[in-house]
Amino acid sequence: MTTILTVCGSLRAASYNRGVLRALHGLAPAGVTLLDYTGLAHLPPFNPDHDADTVPAAVRDWRAALAGADAVLIASPEYAFGVPGALKNALDWVVSSGEFVDKPTAVVTASSSSAGGDKCNAALVQTLRVMSAVVDENAILTIAQVAKRFSLQGEILDPEHAAALRCVLLTLDTQTRLASR
């Protein structure tokens, strides 16, 4: 059994990236469980002074969610050609604690633009690899013009992108199984 923690980089309730994550639940192969992390908005701004004896409860919960998952899938919009601040903040909280070390991780960026959030995608992949996450090329996906491909409720409007997301999930599942040998 593989447990994949899903993380939405947007705090918006009506986020297309959240819709993509909803769609994933219907695409997960047998033996794969998806758990949605919903605490991003509760993480305080990263402060190294609070990353010792006084780690905030929300940060402990974030780290525990990551540690308990076999793999992680991040779906994020692109803000000003970069990673949304709340998501970058969450990643900053786990740089030194190591929850991403050797963790199979996928990056999906969905955007209304024709580039699909490619700059955010590249920045996330780079950050995660620096943190020693395992980000396979088959677990990286950009979704351009997302409103034509997924609804906010997670309805899949484009079978081609459904297949691409299924491939991302299968890649994470395979990596997890290989790592546990």
N, C-alpha and C positions, 0 to 999 in steps of 0.2 A: 504494500500500500504506500503510495506517495502522497505527501501532503504539500501542497503549494500555497504559500501565503501570497495573496494578491494585494497590491498597494496602488491606490489611485493617487496620482500626483496633484490632482485638482481638489480643492475644498468645496467646489460648487456642487450642490445637490443635483442640478441639471447639467451634468458634465457628460460629454460624449465619451470620454475615457472611462467614466463609471459605467456607461452603457456598454462599452466594449467588454468590461470586466463581467457585467451581468450576462452577456452573451457567452462568455467562456464556460459558465456553469453548464450550459447545454452541449458544449463541445468536449468536455473532459472525457478522456478514455476511461474504460473500466479500470478500477484500481487507483484512480487519482481523485483526491479530495481537494477542493479549493476552499480556503479560509480567507475571508475578507478582513483585512486590517482597517479599522475605522477610527483610529486614534490620532491621525496625523495632525488635526487641528488642536489637539490637547498638548502637544509637545511644546515646552517652553523654548525660547530662543537658546541656541547652543551657547554655553558658557563653560570653558574648561575649568573654571573655579568650582563648578557644581558637578564635575565629573569625577568625584573621588568618594568621599564618605557621605555626601549629601545628594546623591543622585535622585532627581525627582521621580515620583511614582509613575508618571506617564512614560518617562524614559525607561524605567525598569520594565514596564509592560511592553513597550516597543521592542526592547532587546529580547525579552522572553518569547514574544511572538516570532521573532526571527530565528531564535535558537531552536524553537520547537518545530520549525518547518524544515522539510527536506529540500525545498527549493523556493524561490521567490520570483514573482512576476510583477513588474512595475508597469503600469499604464499611465502615461502622463501627457498633458498638453505641452505646448511650447509657449513660454511667455517671453516676449522681447528677444527672440532668438536664443533663449536659454532655458534652464531648468527652473520650474516654479520654486519660489523661496521656501515654502513649507516643506517640500520634498527635499530640497538641498539641506535644510535644517535637520530633517530626520536622518539623513545620511551622515551629516557631521556628528550627530550623537553616537554613531556606532563605528566611527573610524578607528578609534583606539581600543574599543572593546572586542572587535574582531568577529562579530556575528556573520559577516559576509565571507570570511576566509574559507575558500574552497566550496562555497555554496553555489550550486547551479542557479543562475539568475537569467531572467529574460527581460528585455526592454521593448515595450511597445509604445510608440507615440502616435496619437491620432489627432489630426488637425483639420480645420476647414480649409487650410491652404493647399496648394497643389504640391508642396514639398513634404507634407505629412509630418511636420515637426522634426525634420532631419537634423537641425542644429541641436535641439534638445536631446534627440536620440544619441547623437555622437558624444555630447557632453556627458550624458548619463553612463554610456558604455565606458567611456574613459575613466570616469570617477569610480565606477564599480570595479573595473579591472585594477585600478590603483589600490583599491581596498581588498584585492585578492579574490574577488568573486569570480566564478567561472561563467563567462558570458560567451556561449557558442554562437557562431555566425548564424546558425539556424534558429536562434532564439532572439533575434533582433528583427523588428518589424516596424515600418512606418506605414501609417494609413492616411493617405491624402483624401481630401474632400469627404471627411468622415460621415457627414450627414447623408450622403448618398449610399453609404455602406452599412451603417448601424443606426438604430433609433436610440433615443435617450433611455428607453426602457430595456434595451438589450436585444431588440429584434434584429436579426441578421437580414440585411437587404441585398447583400452581395455574396453569392456562394464562393467566389474566388478568395475573398478575405476570410471567410469562415474556414476554408481549407488551410490558409496560411496560419491562422490562429491555432488550428488543430495541430499543425506541424510544430509550432512553438511549444505547445503542451507536451507533445510526444517527445520532443527534444529534451525538455526538462525531466520528464519521466525516465527516459533512457539514461541521461546523465546521473540521475539519482540512483538508479539501479546499478549502474557500473561503479559508482563511488562506494556503494555498500558491499561490494564483493571483497 
